[in-house]
């Protein structure tokens, strides 16, 4: 059985965006495309309705590209257990109140027992200063936390 990954919305955004002139963003786009083409096949990939909702917002043409990339990816379902963990990540942890969606992404992957969260959100999800707090809260609530990483960190050998 392949390892499991929750794909957070920023990965899809980088995957489908027009090439950026910003060197760092362009590098993230290239890494994301390489991961999608070469590494995705080694994992069972999942998203949520939250990813679909976020991907479908904004510019209509860009939203269509993002949603098309998500077309064949199975969903993990939102439930009360996930809402409770997300609220705990905000109330007791490092996730700020105004970033409830970020807490929900973490909780979705955690409660469903997925191995990884793949994200380019380094402000509130793939943030080294927050990872320990997030992991400790997940463990204190009885969950094994997923490994939170960027596509660059999951490129294999």
C-alpha positions as CSV (number, residue, x, y, z in Angstrom):
1,X,0.0,0.0,0.0
2,X,1.3,3.5,-0.9
3,X,1.7,6.1,1.7
4,X,-1.1,8.7,1.8
5,X,-1.0,12.4,1.2
6,X,-3.4,15.2,1.8
7,X,-2.9,17.9,-0.9
8,X,-3.5,21.4,0.4
9,X,-4.7,24.1,-1.9
10,X,-1.5,25.9,-2.3
11,X,0.1,22.9,-4.1
12,X,-2.7,23.0,-6.7
13,X,-2.3,26.7,-7.1
14,X,1.4,26.5,-7.8
15,X,0.8,23.5,-10.1
16,X,-1.7,25.3,-12.4
17,X,-0.6,28.9,-12.2
18,X,0.8,30.8,-15.1
19,X,4.7,31.0,-14.8
20,X,5.7,33.7,-12.3
21,X,8.4,36.3,-12.8
22,X,9.2,36.1,-9.1
23,X,12.1,33.7,-8.9
24,X,11.1,32.0,-5.7
25,X,7.5,31.5,-6.8
26,X,8.7,30.3,-10.2
27,X,11.0,27.8,-8.4
28,X,8.1,26.5,-6.3
29,X,6.0,26.1,-9.4
30,X,8.7,24.1,-11.2
31,X,9.3,21.9,-8.1
32,X,5.5,21.4,-7.8
33,X,5.2,20.4,-11.4
34,X,8.2,18.0,-11.1
35,X,6.7,16.4,-8.0
36,X,3.3,16.0,-9.7
37,X,4.8,14.4,-12.7
38,X,7.4,12.1,-11.0
39,X,6.4,11.5,-7.4
40,X,2.6,11.7,-7.2
41,X,2.3,8.1,-8.5
42,X,4.1,6.8,-5.4
43,X,1.3,8.0,-3.1
44,X,-2.4,7.7,-2.5
45,X,-3.5,11.3,-2.8
46,X,-6.5,12.9,-1.1
47,X,-8.2,16.3,-1.0
48,X,-11.2,17.7,0.8
49,X,-14.3,19.8,0.0
50,X,-12.3,22.6,1.6
51,X,-9.6,22.3,-1.1
52,X,-12.3,22.2,-3.8
53,X,-13.9,25.3,-2.4
54,X,-10.7,27.2,-2.1
55,X,-9.5,26.1,-5.6
56,X,-12.8,27.2,-7.1
57,X,-12.5,30.8,-5.8
58,X,-10.9,33.8,-7.5
59,X,-10.2,34.3,-11.1
60,X,-12.6,32.1,-13.2
61,X,-9.9,30.9,-15.6
62,X,-7.4,30.0,-12.9
63,X,-10.1,28.4,-10.8
64,X,-11.1,26.1,-13.8
65,X,-7.4,25.0,-14.2
66,X,-7.2,24.3,-10.4
67,X,-10.4,22.3,-10.4
68,X,-9.4,20.4,-13.5
69,X,-6.3,19.2,-11.7
70,X,-8.4,18.0,-8.8
71,X,-10.9,16.1,-10.9
72,X,-9.8,12.5,-10.2
73,X,-8.6,12.9,-6.6
74,X,-10.7,11.2,-3.9
75,X,-12.1,13.2,-1.0
76,X,-11.7,12.9,2.8
77,X,-14.9,13.9,4.6
78,X,-15.3,16.7,7.1
79,X,-16.9,15.7,10.4
80,X,-17.4,16.9,14.0
81,X,-14.2,15.2,15.1
82,X,-12.2,17.3,12.6
83,X,-14.0,20.5,13.6
84,X,-13.1,19.7,17.2
85,X,-9.4,19.1,16.5
86,X,-9.3,22.3,14.3
87,X,-10.8,24.3,17.1
88,X,-8.3,22.9,19.6
89,X,-5.4,23.7,17.2
90,X,-6.6,27.3,17.3
91,X,-7.6,27.5,21.0
92,X,-4.5,25.8,22.5
93,X,-2.0,25.9,19.7
94,X,-0.1,27.9,17.3
95,X,-2.7,28.4,14.6
96,X,-4.2,31.9,14.7
97,X,-8.0,32.5,15.0
98,X,-8.1,34.1,11.5
99,X,-6.6,30.9,9.9
100,X,-9.3,28.4,10.6
101,X,-9.0,26.9,7.1
102,X,-5.3,26.1,7.8
103,X,-6.4,24.4,11.1
104,X,-9.0,22.5,9.2
105,X,-6.5,21.2,6.6
106,X,-4.3,19.9,9.4
107,X,-7.2,18.3,11.2
108,X,-8.6,16.7,8.0
109,X,-5.3,14.9,7.3
110,X,-4.8,14.1,11.0
111,X,-8.2,12.6,11.8
112,X,-8.2,10.6,8.6
113,X,-4.8,9.1,9.5
114,X,-3.0,10.3,6.4
115,X,0.8,10.1,6.4
116,X,1.6,13.6,4.9
117,X,0.2,17.0,4.3
118,X,1.7,18.5,1.2
119,X,1.6,22.3,1.2
120,X,3.4,25.5,0.2
121,X,1.6,27.3,3.1
122,X,4.7,28.0,5.1
123,X,3.0,30.7,7.2
124,X,0.7,28.5,9.3
125,X,1.0,24.9,8.1
126,X,4.6,24.0,6.9
127,X,6.1,26.3,9.5
128,X,9.0,24.9,11.5
129,X,8.1,27.1,14.5
130,X,4.6,25.7,14.6
131,X,5.1,22.0,13.8
132,X,6.0,21.0,17.4
133,X,2.9,22.7,18.8
134,X,0.7,21.2,16.1
135,X,2.2,17.7,16.7
136,X,1.9,18.0,20.5
137,X,-1.8,19.0,20.3
138,X,-2.6,16.2,17.8
139,X,-0.9,13.6,20.1
140,X,-2.6,15.0,23.2
141,X,-5.9,14.5,21.4
142,X,-5.1,10.9,20.6
143,X,-3.9,11.2,17.0
144,X,-0.7,10.5,15.1
145,X,0.1,13.7,13.4
146,X,1.0,13.7,9.7
147,X,4.3,14.8,8.4
148,X,3.9,18.3,7.1
149,X,6.1,19.2,4.2
150,X,6.5,21.0,0.9
151,X,6.9,19.2,-2.4
152,X,10.6,20.0,-2.3
153,X,10.9,18.0,0.9
154,X,9.2,15.0,-0.6
155,X,11.2,14.5,-3.8
156,X,12.6,11.2,-2.8
157,X,16.3,10.1,-3.4
